[in-house]
Amino acid sequence: MRKSRRREEPGSEVDLTPMLDVVFIMLIFFIVTASFVKEAGIDITRPPAATAERKERGNILVAITENDQVWMDRRQVDPRALRANIERLHAENPGGAVVIQADTKSKNGLLVQVMDAARLAGVKSVSLAAEMVE
């Protein structure tokens, strides 16, 4: 019985290195160009507004709960430390805006305090989140 044995020619192997290089380059590209959204970390009941507009690029979210807690970046923040936290997040993304998500039952004084901290942190665009009424 003869066994047919195929001879492997030199260089007939598949080299995956160039493909892996391309995949890693694409991964680095997507990581560098991705815009990460910093969420407040808590659900809020926003007040309805007939003139509400969708804002696509609100990169710094600040939430005020109904029992007057302030949340940023998935953690509760002391209102006295708001300015420092907003400055830190604004330094990471200088073109970002601050969007304040105030609960319908939160106090107006705390809302003004958050807006003031955002302005003092150097953020030019400060917006209030509202539920769109259709």
mmCIF file of the C-alpha atoms, coordinates in Angstrom:
data_MODEL
# 
_entry.id   MODEL 
# 
loop_
_atom_site.group_PDB 
_atom_site.id 
_atom_site.type_symbol 
_atom_site.label_atom_id 
_atom_site.label_alt_id 
_atom_site.label_comp_id 
_atom_site.label_asym_id 
_atom_site.label_entity_id 
_atom_site.label_seq_id 
_atom_site.pdbx_PDB_ins_code 
_atom_site.Cartn_x 
_atom_site.Cartn_y 
_atom_site.Cartn_z 
_atom_site.occupancy 
_atom_site.B_iso_or_equiv 
_atom_site.pdbx_formal_charge 
_atom_site.auth_seq_id 
_atom_site.auth_comp_id 
_atom_site.auth_asym_id 
_atom_site.auth_atom_id 
_atom_site.pdbx_PDB_model_num 
ATOM 1   C CA . MET A 1 1   ? 0.000   0.000  0.000  1.00 0.00 ? 1   MET A CA 1 
ATOM 2   C CA . ARG A 1 2   ? 1.219   3.280  -0.903 1.00 0.00 ? 2   ARG A CA 1 
ATOM 3   C CA . LYS A 1 3   ? 0.605   6.207  1.257  1.00 0.00 ? 3   LYS A CA 1 
ATOM 4   C CA . SER A 1 4   ? 0.221   9.300  -0.672 1.00 0.00 ? 4   SER A CA 1 
ATOM 5   C CA . ARG A 1 5   ? 2.032   11.959 1.128  1.00 0.00 ? 5   ARG A CA 1 
ATOM 6   C CA . ARG A 1 6   ? 1.797   15.505 0.014  1.00 0.00 ? 6   ARG A CA 1 
ATOM 7   C CA . ARG A 1 7   ? 4.831   17.558 0.174  1.00 0.00 ? 7   ARG A CA 1 
ATOM 8   C CA . GLU A 1 8   ? 4.396   20.932 1.748  1.00 0.00 ? 8   GLU A CA 1 
ATOM 9   C CA . GLU A 1 9   ? 6.052   23.599 -0.202 1.00 0.00 ? 9   GLU A CA 1 
ATOM 10  C CA . PRO A 1 10  ? 8.035   26.144 1.740  1.00 0.00 ? 10  PRO A CA 1 
ATOM 11  C CA . GLY A 1 11  ? 6.071   29.337 2.251  1.00 0.00 ? 11  GLY A CA 1 
ATOM 12  C CA . SER A 1 12  ? 2.653   27.741 1.925  1.00 0.00 ? 12  SER A CA 1 
ATOM 13  C CA . GLU A 1 13  ? 1.716   28.580 5.506  1.00 0.00 ? 13  GLU A CA 1 
ATOM 14  C CA . VAL A 1 14  ? -0.775  31.331 6.211  1.00 0.00 ? 14  VAL A CA 1 
ATOM 15  C CA . ASP A 1 15  ? 0.747   34.227 8.100  1.00 0.00 ? 15  ASP A CA 1 
ATOM 16  C CA . LEU A 1 16  ? -1.835  35.935 10.325 1.00 0.00 ? 16  LEU A CA 1 
ATOM 17  C CA . THR A 1 17  ? 0.451   38.657 11.643 1.00 0.00 ? 17  THR A CA 1 
ATOM 18  C CA . PRO A 1 18  ? -0.596  41.380 9.141  1.00 0.00 ? 18  PRO A CA 1 
ATOM 19  C CA . MET A 1 19  ? -4.273  40.696 9.827  1.00 0.00 ? 19  MET A CA 1 
ATOM 20  C CA . LEU A 1 20  ? -3.733  40.956 13.590 1.00 0.00 ? 20  LEU A CA 1 
ATOM 21  C CA . ASP A 1 21  ? -1.831  44.203 13.088 1.00 0.00 ? 21  ASP A CA 1 
ATOM 22  C CA . VAL A 1 22  ? -4.780  45.672 11.185 1.00 0.00 ? 22  VAL A CA 1 
ATOM 23  C CA . VAL A 1 23  ? -7.246  44.530 13.878 1.00 0.00 ? 23  VAL A CA 1 
ATOM 24  C CA . PHE A 1 24  ? -5.192  46.118 16.655 1.00 0.00 ? 24  PHE A CA 1 
ATOM 25  C CA . ILE A 1 25  ? -4.793  49.355 14.711 1.00 0.00 ? 25  ILE A CA 1 
ATOM 26  C CA . MET A 1 26  ? -8.566  49.502 14.173 1.00 0.00 ? 26  MET A CA 1 
ATOM 27  C CA . LEU A 1 27  ? -9.136  48.835 17.886 1.00 0.00 ? 27  LEU A CA 1 
ATOM 28  C CA . ILE A 1 28  ? -6.809  51.669 18.852 1.00 0.00 ? 28  ILE A CA 1 
ATOM 29  C CA . PHE A 1 29  ? -8.539  53.965 16.349 1.00 0.00 ? 29  PHE A CA 1 
ATOM 30  C CA . PHE A 1 30  ? -11.993 53.251 17.797 1.00 0.00 ? 30  PHE A CA 1 
ATOM 31  C CA . ILE A 1 31  ? -10.813 53.697 21.379 1.00 0.00 ? 31  ILE A CA 1 
ATOM 32  C CA . VAL A 1 32  ? -9.168  57.040 20.609 1.00 0.00 ? 32  VAL A CA 1 
ATOM 33  C CA . THR A 1 33  ? -12.114 58.443 18.636 1.00 0.00 ? 33  THR A CA 1 
ATOM 34  C CA . ALA A 1 34  ? -14.880 57.170 20.930 1.00 0.00 ? 34  ALA A CA 1 
ATOM 35  C CA . SER A 1 35  ? -16.773 59.721 22.962 1.00 0.00 ? 35  SER A CA 1 
ATOM 36  C CA . PHE A 1 36  ? -17.588 58.321 26.359 1.00 0.00 ? 36  PHE A CA 1 
ATOM 37  C CA . VAL A 1 37  ? -20.692 59.597 28.088 1.00 0.00 ? 37  VAL A CA 1 
ATOM 38  C CA . LYS A 1 38  ? -20.422 60.165 31.816 1.00 0.00 ? 38  LYS A CA 1 
ATOM 39  C CA . GLU A 1 39  ? -23.769 59.215 33.286 1.00 0.00 ? 39  GLU A CA 1 
ATOM 40  C CA . ALA A 1 40  ? -25.122 60.613 36.517 1.00 0.00 ? 40  ALA A CA 1 
ATOM 41  C CA . GLY A 1 41  ? -25.878 57.153 37.909 1.00 0.00 ? 41  GLY A CA 1 
ATOM 42  C CA . ILE A 1 42  ? -29.460 57.527 39.145 1.00 0.00 ? 42  ILE A CA 1 
ATOM 43  C CA . ASP A 1 43  ? -32.901 57.656 37.546 1.00 0.00 ? 43  ASP A CA 1 
ATOM 44  C CA . ILE A 1 44  ? -34.706 60.991 37.728 1.00 0.00 ? 44  ILE A CA 1 
ATOM 45  C CA . THR A 1 45  ? -38.303 62.019 37.064 1.00 0.00 ? 45  THR A CA 1 
ATOM 46  C CA . ARG A 1 46  ? -37.755 64.971 34.770 1.00 0.00 ? 46  ARG A CA 1 
ATOM 47  C CA . PRO A 1 47  ? -40.397 67.667 34.419 1.00 0.00 ? 47  PRO A CA 1 
ATOM 48  C CA . PRO A 1 48  ? -42.269 67.791 31.092 1.00 0.00 ? 48  PRO A CA 1 
ATOM 49  C CA . ALA A 1 49  ? -41.676 70.687 28.703 1.00 0.00 ? 49  ALA A CA 1 
ATOM 50  C CA . ALA A 1 50  ? -43.359 71.413 25.380 1.00 0.00 ? 50  ALA A CA 1 
ATOM 51  C CA . THR A 1 51  ? -40.270 73.265 24.103 1.00 0.00 ? 51  THR A CA 1 
ATOM 52  C CA . ALA A 1 52  ? -37.736 70.568 25.051 1.00 0.00 ? 52  ALA A CA 1 
ATOM 53  C CA . GLU A 1 53  ? -35.111 69.798 22.416 1.00 0.00 ? 53  GLU A CA 1 
ATOM 54  C CA . ARG A 1 54  ? -32.924 66.741 22.117 1.00 0.00 ? 54  ARG A CA 1 
ATOM 55  C CA . LYS A 1 55  ? -29.292 67.527 22.878 1.00 0.00 ? 55  LYS A CA 1 
ATOM 56  C CA . GLU A 1 56  ? -26.921 64.949 21.455 1.00 0.00 ? 56  GLU A CA 1 
ATOM 57  C CA . ARG A 1 57  ? -23.687 66.010 23.118 1.00 0.00 ? 57  ARG A CA 1 
ATOM 58  C CA . GLY A 1 58  ? -24.193 66.488 26.826 1.00 0.00 ? 58  GLY A CA 1 
ATOM 59  C CA . ASN A 1 59  ? -21.039 64.972 28.183 1.00 0.00 ? 59  ASN A CA 1 
ATOM 60  C CA . ILE A 1 60  ? -21.218 65.921 31.870 1.00 0.00 ? 60  ILE A CA 1 
ATOM 61  C CA . LEU A 1 61  ? -24.446 64.834 33.529 1.00 0.00 ? 61  LEU A CA 1 
ATOM 62  C CA . VAL A 1 62  ? -25.394 66.070 36.991 1.00 0.00 ? 62  VAL A CA 1 
ATOM 63  C CA . ALA A 1 63  ? -28.505 64.604 38.620 1.00 0.00 ? 63  ALA A CA 1 
ATOM 64  C CA . ILE A 1 64  ? -30.486 66.098 41.510 1.00 0.00 ? 64  ILE A CA 1 
ATOM 65  C CA . THR A 1 65  ? -32.827 63.635 43.216 1.00 0.00 ? 65  THR A CA 1 
ATOM 66  C CA . GLU A 1 66  ? -36.159 64.385 44.876 1.00 0.00 ? 66  GLU A CA 1 
ATOM 67  C CA . ASN A 1 67  ? -34.503 64.226 48.321 1.00 0.00 ? 67  ASN A CA 1 
ATOM 68  C CA . ASP A 1 68  ? -31.813 66.717 47.189 1.00 0.00 ? 68  ASP A CA 1 
ATOM 69  C CA . GLN A 1 69  ? -28.876 64.405 46.592 1.00 0.00 ? 69  GLN A CA 1 
ATOM 70  C CA . VAL A 1 70  ? -26.441 65.333 43.830 1.00 0.00 ? 70  VAL A CA 1 
ATOM 71  C CA . TRP A 1 71  ? -25.072 62.520 41.643 1.00 0.00 ? 71  TRP A CA 1 
ATOM 72  C CA . MET A 1 72  ? -22.255 62.653 39.091 1.00 0.00 ? 72  MET A CA 1 
ATOM 73  C CA . ASP A 1 73  ? -20.343 59.883 37.361 1.00 0.00 ? 73  ASP A CA 1 
ATOM 74  C CA . ARG A 1 74  ? -22.390 57.133 39.116 1.00 0.00 ? 74  ARG A CA 1 
ATOM 75  C CA . ARG A 1 75  ? -21.657 58.363 42.634 1.00 0.00 ? 75  ARG A CA 1 
ATOM 76  C CA . GLN A 1 76  ? -23.149 60.770 45.114 1.00 0.00 ? 76  GLN A CA 1 
ATOM 77  C CA . VAL A 1 77  ? -21.288 64.082 45.352 1.00 0.00 ? 77  VAL A CA 1 
ATOM 78  C CA . ASP A 1 78  ? -21.240 66.634 48.142 1.00 0.00 ? 78  ASP A CA 1 
ATOM 79  C CA . PRO A 1 79  ? -22.634 69.940 46.786 1.00 0.00 ? 79  PRO A CA 1 
ATOM 80  C CA . ARG A 1 80  ? -19.521 71.713 48.113 1.00 0.00 ? 80  ARG A CA 1 
ATOM 81  C CA . ALA A 1 81  ? -17.327 69.490 45.887 1.00 0.00 ? 81  ALA A CA 1 
ATOM 82  C CA . LEU A 1 82  ? -19.368 70.049 42.720 1.00 0.00 ? 82  LEU A CA 1 
ATOM 83  C CA . ARG A 1 83  ? -17.086 72.648 41.198 1.00 0.00 ? 83  ARG A CA 1 
ATOM 84  C CA . ALA A 1 84  ? -13.971 70.461 41.567 1.00 0.00 ? 84  ALA A CA 1 
ATOM 85  C CA . ASN A 1 85  ? -15.741 67.434 40.061 1.00 0.00 ? 85  ASN A CA 1 
ATOM 86  C CA . ILE A 1 86  ? -17.091 69.449 37.128 1.00 0.00 ? 86  ILE A CA 1 
ATOM 87  C CA . GLU A 1 87  ? -13.643 70.979 36.531 1.00 0.00 ? 87  GLU A CA 1 
ATOM 88  C CA . ARG A 1 88  ? -12.101 67.478 36.470 1.00 0.00 ? 88  ARG A CA 1 
ATOM 89  C CA . LEU A 1 89  ? -14.643 66.148 33.961 1.00 0.00 ? 89  LEU A CA 1 
ATOM 90  C CA . HIS A 1 90  ? -14.452 69.342 31.897 1.00 0.00 ? 90  HIS A CA 1 
ATOM 91  C CA . ALA A 1 91  ? -10.638 69.014 31.717 1.00 0.00 ? 91  ALA A CA 1 
ATOM 92  C CA . GLU A 1 92  ? -11.094 65.523 30.233 1.00 0.00 ? 92  GLU A CA 1 
ATOM 93  C CA . ASN A 1 93  ? -13.454 66.883 27.565 1.00 0.00 ? 93  ASN A CA 1 
ATOM 94  C CA . PRO A 1 94  ? -13.112 70.666 27.123 1.00 0.00 ? 94  PRO A CA 1 
ATOM 95  C CA . GLY A 1 95  ? -15.809 70.819 24.430 1.00 0.00 ? 95  GLY A CA 1 
ATOM 96  C CA . GLY A 1 96  ? -18.397 69.103 26.600 1.00 0.00 ? 96  GLY A CA 1 
ATOM 97  C CA . ALA A 1 97  ? -21.509 70.677 28.035 1.00 0.00 ? 97  ALA A CA 1 
ATOM 98  C CA . VAL A 1 98  ? -23.139 70.208 31.443 1.00 0.00 ? 98  VAL A CA 1 
ATOM 99  C CA . VAL A 1 99  ? -26.665 68.801 31.477 1.00 0.00 ? 99  VAL A CA 1 
ATOM 100 C CA . ILE A 1 100 ? -28.490 69.045 34.801 1.00 0.00 ? 100 ILE A CA 1 
ATOM 101 C CA . GLN A 1 101 ? -31.179 66.435 35.374 1.00 0.00 ? 101 GLN A CA 1 
ATOM 102 C CA . ALA A 1 102 ? -33.264 67.842 38.231 1.00 0.00 ? 102 ALA A CA 1 
ATOM 103 C CA . ASP A 1 103 ? -36.142 65.797 39.647 1.00 0.00 ? 103 ASP A CA 1 
ATOM 104 C CA . THR A 1 104 ? -39.555 67.502 39.624 1.00 0.00 ? 104 THR A CA 1 
ATOM 105 C CA . LYS A 1 105 ? -39.586 67.456 43.440 1.00 0.00 ? 105 LYS A CA 1 
ATOM 106 C CA . SER A 1 106 ? -36.048 68.791 43.982 1.00 0.00 ? 106 SER A CA 1 
ATOM 107 C CA . LYS A 1 107 ? -35.394 72.223 45.461 1.00 0.00 ? 107 LYS A CA 1 
ATOM 108 C CA . ASN A 1 108 ? -34.758 75.209 43.245 1.00 0.00 ? 108 ASN A CA 1 
ATOM 109 C CA . GLY A 1 109 ? -31.908 76.443 45.454 1.00 0.00 ? 109 GLY A CA 1 
ATOM 110 C CA . LEU A 1 110 ? -29.847 73.313 44.844 1.00 0.00 ? 110 LEU A CA 1 
ATOM 111 C CA . LEU A 1 111 ? -30.441 73.618 41.094 1.00 0.00 ? 111 LEU A CA 1 
ATOM 112 C CA . VAL A 1 112 ? -29.069 77.175 41.147 1.00 0.00 ? 112 VAL A CA 1 
ATOM 113 C CA . GLN A 1 113 ? -26.098 75.976 43.210 1.00 0.00 ? 113 GLN A CA 1 
ATOM 114 C CA . VAL A 1 114 ? -25.292 73.295 40.599 1.00 0.00 ? 114 VAL A CA 1 
ATOM 115 C CA . MET A 1 115 ? -25.624 75.784 37.734 1.00 0.00 ? 115 MET A CA 1 
ATOM 116 C CA . ASP A 1 116 ? -23.353 78.231 39.564 1.00 0.00 ? 116 ASP A CA 1 
ATOM 117 C CA . ALA A 1 117 ? -20.725 75.520 40.183 1.00 0.00 ? 117 ALA A CA 1 
ATOM 118 C CA . ALA A 1 118 ? -20.755 74.606 36.481 1.00 0.00 ? 118 ALA A CA 1 
ATOM 119 C CA . ARG A 1 119 ? -20.274 78.226 35.421 1.00 0.00 ? 119 ARG A CA 1 
ATOM 120 C CA . LEU A 1 120 ? -17.493 78.756 37.978 1.00 0.00 ? 120 LEU A CA 1 
ATOM 121 C CA . ALA A 1 121 ? -15.799 75.607 36.645 1.00 0.00 ? 121 ALA A CA 1 
ATOM 122 C CA . GLY A 1 122 ? -15.514 77.306 33.246 1.00 0.00 ? 122 GLY A CA 1 
ATOM 123 C CA . VAL A 1 123 ? -18.268 75.460 31.389 1.00 0.00 ? 123 VAL A CA 1 
ATOM 124 C CA . LYS A 1 124 ? -19.959 77.750 28.873 1.00 0.00 ? 124 LYS A CA 1 
ATOM 125 C CA . SER A 1 125 ? -22.913 75.507 27.990 1.00 0.00 ? 125 SER A CA 1 
ATOM 126 C CA . VAL A 1 126 ? -25.201 74.514 30.880 1.00 0.00 ? 126 VAL A CA 1 
ATOM 127 C CA . SER A 1 127 ? -28.602 72.950 30.085 1.00 0.00 ? 127 SER A CA 1 
ATOM 128 C CA . LEU A 1 128 ? -31.547 71.556 32.020 1.00 0.00 ? 128 LEU A CA 1 
ATOM 129 C CA . ALA A 1 129 ? -32.978 68.165 31.085 1.00 0.00 ? 129 ALA A CA 1 
ATOM 130 C CA . ALA A 1 130 ? -36.733 67.882 30.579 1.00 0.00 ? 130 ALA A CA 1 
ATOM 131 C CA . GLU A 1 131 ? -39.109 65.206 29.353 1.00 0.00 ? 131 GLU A CA 1 
ATOM 132 C CA . MET A 1 132 ? -40.247 65.873 25.774 1.00 0.00 ? 132 MET A CA 1 
ATOM 133 C CA . VAL A 1 133 ? -43.998 66.352 25.440 1.00 0.00 ? 133 VAL A CA 1 
ATOM 134 C CA . GLU A 1 134 ? -45.418 65.262 22.115 1.00 0.00 ? 134 GLU A CA 1 
# 
